[in-house]
Amino acid sequence: MKKLIIAIALFVAYSTTWACTNFIVGKKASVDGSVIVSYSADSYGCYGVMQHFPAAKHKEGEMRKVFDWESNRYLGEIAEALETYNVVGNMNEHQLTIAETTFGGRMELVDTTGIIDYGSLIYITLQRAKTAREAIKTMTSLVAEYGYCSEGESFSICDPNEAWVLEMVGKGPGNKGALWVAVRIPDDCISGHANQSRIHKFMHYKKEDCMYAKDVVSFARKKGLYKGKDADFDFAATYCPLDFSGARACEARVWSFYNVWVDGMDKYLNYAMGLDLQAEPMALYYKPKAKLSVHDVQTAMRNQYEGTPMDMTNDPGMGTYLSPYRPRPLHWEYKGVKYFNERPVGTQQTSFTFVSQMRSYLPDCIGGILWFGHDDAKMVAYTPVYCCVTSVPDCYTKRYGDDVTFSFKSAFWVCNWVSNMVYPRYSLLFPDVEKKRDELEKRYFDKQKLIEETALKRYQTDKASAVRFLTRYSTVTADNMLREWNNLAKFLIVKYNDFVVKPEDKGIFLRTVEGLGARVNAVGFPDSTRARIVEQTGDRFRMPVDK
């Protein structure tokens, strides 16, 4: 019991830093030969945008200002590359995609004097590298020259042929460079990380499938963090030791992904729940029992521990309408005792989310798609934006809104508007959102073949024409989604106004013969809520029997 209380205290201490989730699928583990990587940028108060850096040529000696991605604080200047590539969101024109999750690790290793943070490192690298291997070299070279000022990070670095996980921590104030290790995910495997370092012993990997800093072990010895043999060195255990928070709030999310696609994950349940921190950790990657599609990965980004002991619809926190969402903070206190809420993949705090699809058998401008959405992945439809676009949809930028400025032309705000109507009355309203979400995504997938065939025909005679076509399609699709979501919001407020339900048929509200709205249905509580009320109050609300 004492160990559990200490573990919960650690959970409390680090709960404010838990954020993102990444899942990775190798090209032989996907149904169509795509390399797939997903990302949710989970941060309260952060206005989600789709970044865009147009391709450009630069003069010798030109400098680039670096601003911290999260705070916008000026960090310094670095030498600009002579040529930079087109970047859309977290994917560039060569289909290279980079995503991340922060694991923190040992805080004394953060180099506060460095001038490249993790977010800037991603976008600078996307503008300079064509492949995953080239990206790893670029990232590690940049921090070696300019210093790395962020906490420990896990990066997903993927191109149409390979998927890698790179984990990196600093060396402390005033020490340029970083301690890092990168491991290639086999083509027939899946992987994931969620704010907990996941690369353990790595010396046994084939040389071509593993890269690491020359001093990654010697530095640990120098600091008194490790005394064993090089071959037994464990990166995660040394630089990000597992605690209750790292298991229950972080590794559990990765477990939820593996649990769907890999047999035998029950043996890791106690580990993922933080009940046995000495247990064997989950592997960095596994071969799935079936191949995954882009839609399967989108579904994984919506997981909320359904059907597991961590299911969020089987405790009083679900409220009247069986909600799998919990208010933050993740920890709370009652009568001097600290408790916590589960932290699933699908969460209300998501700023933006994407599933990146990379295909080696198509020209880059057609093969790379960033399936993008604002807000909680469970509550939005992922729309396709091709990596070649010369402009991103306005509704995905800051043109119409920001952190504290609402706009009906902002996808971020309209998507949040809908989801925040749903959260308090989840079981009542969510089916309508799910129906619209699935309808739109099916429409996008159904059109994908025709769109790409058309783009390919144009590409064969005029690449610029194909780029213009895909730019327009990406923009029109995002604009149509926003229009559909605005209409959905209006539909929801009319249908569910004042805790009743207005009858409708295929989205059209019914009327009486006199032209008024049809009589509303008072649906009341779900049965499970009725049962809880009776169990907790006895006969307090029982109607007397008429005599």
Solvent accessible surface area in square Angstrom, and as a share of the most:
residue,aa,sasa,rsa
1,M,172,0.77
2,K,152,0.64
3,K,174,0.74
4,L,71,0.35
5,I,99,0.51
6,I,93,0.47
7,A,12,0.09
8,I,23,0.12
9,A,48,0.37
10,L,66,0.33
11,F,1,0.00
12,V,26,0.15
13,A,69,0.54
14,Y,92,0.35
15,S,9,0.06
16,T,120,0.70
17,T,63,0.37
18,W,19,0.07
19,A,19,0.15
20,C,9,0.06
21,T,0,0.00
22,N,0,0.00
23,F,0,0.00
24,I,0,0.00
25,V,0,0.00
26,G,2,0.02
27,K,50,0.21
28,K,125,0.53
29,A,2,0.02
30,S,3,0.02
31,V,88,0.51
32,D,59,0.31
33,G,26,0.25
34,S,0,0.00
35,V,1,0.00
36,I,0,0.00
37,V,0,0.00
38,S,0,0.00
39,Y,1,0.00
40,S,3,0.02
41,A,8,0.06
42,D,3,0.01
43,S,53,0.34
44,Y,115,0.44
45,G,67,0.64
46,C,55,0.33
47,Y,9,0.03
48,G,1,0.01
49,V,28,0.16
50,M,5,0.02
51,Q,46,0.20
52,H,48,0.21
53,F,52,0.22
54,P,86,0.54
55,A,59,0.46
56,A,40,0.31
57,K,160,0.68
58,H,41,0.18
59,K,164,0.69
60,E,150,0.67
61,G,64,0.62
62,E,69,0.31
63,M,97,0.43
64,R,44,0.16
65,K,115,0.49
66,V,3,0.01
67,F,87,0.36
68,D,22,0.11
69,W,72,0.25
70,E,129,0.58
71,S,72,0.46
72,N,113,0.58
73,R,145,0.53
74,Y,104,0.40
75,L,23,0.12
76,G,11,0.11
77,E,69,0.31
78,I,0,0.00
79,A,50,0.38
80,E,25,0.11
81,A,24,0.18
82,L,102,0.51
83,E,79,0.36
84,T,3,0.02
85,Y,26,0.10
86,N,15,0.08
87,V,0,0.00
88,V,1,0.00
89,G,4,0.04
90,N,2,0.01
91,M,0,0.00
92,N,0,0.00
93,E,49,0.22
94,H,40,0.18
95,Q,1,0.00
96,L,0,0.00
97,T,0,0.00
98,I,0,0.00
99,A,0,0.00
100,E,1,0.00
101,T,0,0.00
102,T,24,0.14
103,F,15,0.06
104,G,9,0.09
105,G,18,0.17
106,R,66,0.24
107,M,86,0.38
108,E,106,0.48
109,L,6,0.03
110,V,26,0.15
111,D,1,0.00
112,T,102,0.60
113,T,87,0.51
114,G,6,0.06
115,I,38,0.19
116,I,0,0.00
117,D,1,0.00
118,Y,20,0.08
119,G,0,0.00
120,S,13,0.09
121,L,0,0.00
122,I,3,0.01
123,Y,9,0.04
124,I,2,0.01
125,T,0,0.00
126,L,0,0.00
127,Q,10,0.05
128,R,48,0.18
129,A,0,0.00
130,K,91,0.39
131,T,60,0.35
132,A,0,0.00
133,R,92,0.34
134,E,66,0.30
135,A,0,0.00
136,I,1,0.00
137,K,148,0.63
138,T,24,0.14
139,M,0,0.00
140,T,18,0.10
141,S,59,0.38
142,L,10,0.05
143,V,1,0.01
144,A,58,0.45
145,E,102,0.46
146,Y,35,0.13
147,G,0,0.00
148,Y,0,0.00
149,C,20,0.12
150,S,13,0.09
151,E,52,0.23
152,G,2,0.02
153,E,1,0.00
154,S,0,0.00
155,F,0,0.00
156,S,0,0.00
157,I,0,0.00
158,C,0,0.00
159,D,8,0.04
160,P,13,0.08
161,N,71,0.36
162,E,28,0.13
163,A,2,0.02
164,W,0,0.00
165,V,0,0.00
166,L,0,0.00
167,E,0,0.00
168,M,0,0.00
169,V,3,0.02
170,G,2,0.02
171,K,35,0.15
172,G,4,0.03
173,P,82,0.52
174,G,55,0.53
175,N,65,0.33
176,K,127,0.54
177,G,6,0.06
178,A,7,0.06
179,L,0,0.00
180,W,36,0.13
181,V,0,0.00
182,A,0,0.00
183,V,0,0.00
184,R,42,0.15
185,I,1,0.00
186,P,37,0.23
187,D,27,0.14
188,D,52,0.27
189,C,11,0.06
190,I,0,0.00
191,S,0,0.00
192,G,0,0.00
193,H,0,0.00
194,A,0,0.00
195,N,5,0.02
196,Q,10,0.04
197,S,2,0.01
198,R,2,0.01
199,I,2,0.01
200,H,48,0.21
201,K,101,0.43
202,F,1,0.00
203,M,56,0.25
204,H,134,0.60
205,Y,45,0.17
206,K,140,0.59
207,K,185,0.78
208,E,102,0.46
209,D,31,0.16
210,C,12,0.07
211,M,56,0.25
212,Y,89,0.34
213,A,8,0.06
214,K,206,0.87
215,D,42,0.22
216,V,1,0.01
217,V,9,0.05
218,S,62,0.40
219,F,21,0.09
220,A,0,0.00
221,R,97,0.35
222,K,168,0.71
223,K,107,0.45
224,G,52,0.50
225,L,52,0.26
226,Y,36,0.14
227,K,184,0.78
228,G,34,0.33
229,K,150,0.64
230,D,69,0.36
231,A,65,0.51
232,D,67,0.35
233,F,0,0.00
234,D,25,0.13
235,F,0,0.00
236,A,2,0.01
237,A,53,0.41
238,T,8,0.05
239,Y,0,0.00
240,C,9,0.06
241,P,64,0.40
242,L,47,0.24
243,D,29,0.15
244,F,2,0.01
245,S,3,0.02
246,G,4,0.04
247,A,0,0.00
248,R,26,0.09
249,A,0,0.00
250,C,0,0.00
251,E,1,0.01
252,A,0,0.00
253,R,0,0.00
254,V,0,0.00
255,W,4,0.01
256,S,3,0.02
257,F,3,0.01
258,Y,0,0.00
259,N,48,0.24
260,V,76,0.43
261,W,37,0.13
262,V,14,0.08
263,D,106,0.55
264,G,53,0.51
265,M,4,0.02
266,D,109,0.57
267,K,143,0.61
268,Y,14,0.05
269,L,36,0.18
270,N,82,0.42
271,Y,7,0.03
272,A,0,0.00
273,M,22,0.10
274,G,8,0.07
275,L,104,0.52
276,D,59,0.31
277,L,57,0.29
278,Q,167,0.74
279,A,31,0.24
280,E,113,0.51
281,P,47,0.30
282,M,2,0.01
283,A,45,0.35
284,L,12,0.06
285,Y,54,0.20
286,Y,38,0.14
287,K,140,0.59
288,P,15,0.09
289,K,121,0.51
290,A,51,0.40
291,K,116,0.49
292,L,0,0.00
293,S,30,0.19
294,V,10,0.06
295,H,78,0.35
296,D,38,0.20
297,V,0,0.00
298,Q,0,0.00
299,T,71,0.41
300,A,11,0.08
301,M,2,0.01
302,R,12,0.05
303,N,26,0.13
304,Q,2,0.01
305,Y,1,0.01
306,E,93,0.42
307,G,77,0.74
308,T,19,0.11
309,P,81,0.51
310,M,1,0.01
311,D,27,0.14
312,M,3,0.01
313,T,54,0.31
314,N,97,0.50
315,D,56,0.29
316,P,101,0.64
317,G,43,0.41
318,M,16,0.07
319,G,31,0.30
320,T,50,0.29
321,Y,17,0.07
322,L,44,0.22
323,S,12,0.08
324,P,6,0.04
325,Y,16,0.06
326,R,14,0.05
327,P,103,0.65
328,R,57,0.21
329,P,81,0.51
330,L,8,0.04
331,H,45,0.20
332,W,118,0.41
333,E,102,0.46
334,Y,128,0.49
335,K,168,0.71
336,G,60,0.58
337,V,78,0.45
338,K,88,0.37
339,Y,88,0.34
340,F,47,0.19
341,N,21,0.11
342,E,28,0.12
343,R,2,0.01
344,P,4,0.03
345,V,2,0.01
346,G,2,0.02
347,T,1,0.01
348,Q,38,0.17
349,Q,16,0.07
350,T,6,0.03
351,S,2,0.01
352,F,13,0.05
353,T,0,0.00
354,F,1,0.00
355,V,0,0.00
356,S,0,0.00
357,Q,5,0.02
358,M,0,0.00
359,R,10,0.04
360,S,57,0.37
361,Y,124,0.47
362,L,34,0.17
363,P,32,0.20
364,D,56,0.29
365,C,6,0.04
366,I,0,0.00
367,G,0,0.00
368,G,0,0.00
369,I,0,0.00
370,L,1,0.00
371,W,2,0.01
372,F,1,0.01
373,G,1,0.01
374,H,1,0.01
375,D,1,0.01
376,D,0,0.00
377,A,3,0.02
378,K,22,0.09
379,M,0,0.00
380,V,1,0.00
381,A,1,0.01
382,Y,0,0.00
383,T,0,0.00
384,P,3,0.02
385,V,0,0.00
386,Y,2,0.01
387,C,1,0.00
388,C,12,0.07
389,V,0,0.00
390,T,91,0.53
391,S,56,0.36
392,V,15,0.09
393,P,1,0.01
394,D,56,0.29
395,C,4,0.03
396,Y,0,0.00
397,T,30,0.17
398,K,122,0.52
399,R,161,0.59
400,Y,64,0.24
401,G,6,0.06
402,D,52,0.27
403,D,68,0.35
404,V,138,0.80
405,T,65,0.38
406,F,91,0.38
407,S,20,0.13
408,F,118,0.49
409,K,119,0.50
410,S,1,0.01
411,A,0,0.00
412,F,19,0.08
413,W,57,0.20
414,V,0,0.00
415,C,1,0.01
416,N,21,0.11
417,W,76,0.27
418,V,0,0.00
419,S,0,0.00
420,N,84,0.43
421,M,34,0.15
422,V,0,0.00
423,Y,31,0.12
424,P,93,0.58
425,R,34,0.12
426,Y,24,0.09
427,S,39,0.25
428,L,33,0.17
429,L,1,0.00
430,F,16,0.07
431,P,73,0.46
432,D,22,0.11
433,V,0,0.00
434,E,65,0.29
435,K,134,0.57
436,K,42,0.18
437,R,20,0.07
438,D,57,0.29
439,E,71,0.32
440,L,1,0.00
441,E,3,0.02
442,K,130,0.55
443,R,89,0.32
444,Y,8,0.03
445,F,56,0.23
446,D,92,0.48
447,K,86,0.36
448,Q,26,0.11
449,K,146,0.62
450,L,117,0.58
451,I,16,0.08
452,E,18,0.08
453,E,79,0.35
454,T,42,0.25
455,A,0,0.00
456,L,54,0.27
457,K,145,0.62
458,R,99,0.36
459,Y,72,0.27
460,Q,129,0.57
461,T,123,0.72
462,D,61,0.32
463,K,114,0.48
464,A,52,0.40
465,S,18,0.11
466,A,0,0.00
467,V,20,0.12
468,R,148,0.54
469,F,41,0.17
470,L,0,0.00
471,T,17,0.10
472,R,171,0.62
473,Y,22,0.08
474,S,1,0.00
475,T,39,0.23
476,V,53,0.31
477,T,7,0.04
478,A,0,0.00
479,D,55,0.29
480,N,46,0.24
481,M,3,0.01
482,L,18,0.09
483,R,135,0.49
484,E,38,0.17
485,W,0,0.00
486,N,21,0.11
487,N,80,0.41
488,L,9,0.04
489,A,0,0.00
490,K,115,0.49
491,F,35,0.14
492,L,1,0.00
493,I,83,0.42
494,V,64,0.37
495,K,21,0.09
496,Y,9,0.03
497,N,62,0.32
498,D,111,0.58
499,F,128,0.53
500,V,33,0.19
501,V,19,0.11
502,K,58,0.24
503,P,28,0.18
504,E,48,0.21
505,D,82,0.43
506,K,184,0.78
507,G,37,0.35
508,I,124,0.63
509,F,57,0.24
510,L,82,0.41
511,R,172,0.63
512,T,54,0.31
513,V,145,0.83
514,E,135,0.60
515,G,35,0.34
516,L,126,0.63
517,G,51,0.49
518,A,23,0.18
519,R,215,0.78
520,V,62,0.35
521,N,77,0.40
522,A,89,0.69
523,V,59,0.34
524,G,40,0.38
525,F,93,0.39
526,P,30,0.19
527,D,113,0.58
528,S,50,0.32
529,T,6,0.04
530,R,114,0.42
531,A,46,0.36
532,R,51,0.19
533,I,53,0.27
534,V,95,0.55
535,E,135,0.61
536,Q,135,0.60
537,T,44,0.25
538,G,43,0.42
539,D,100,0.52
540,R,180,0.66
541,F,125,0.52
542,R,176,0.64
543,M,157,0.70
544,P,109,0.69
545,V,126,0.73
546,D,135,0.70
547,K,247,1.05
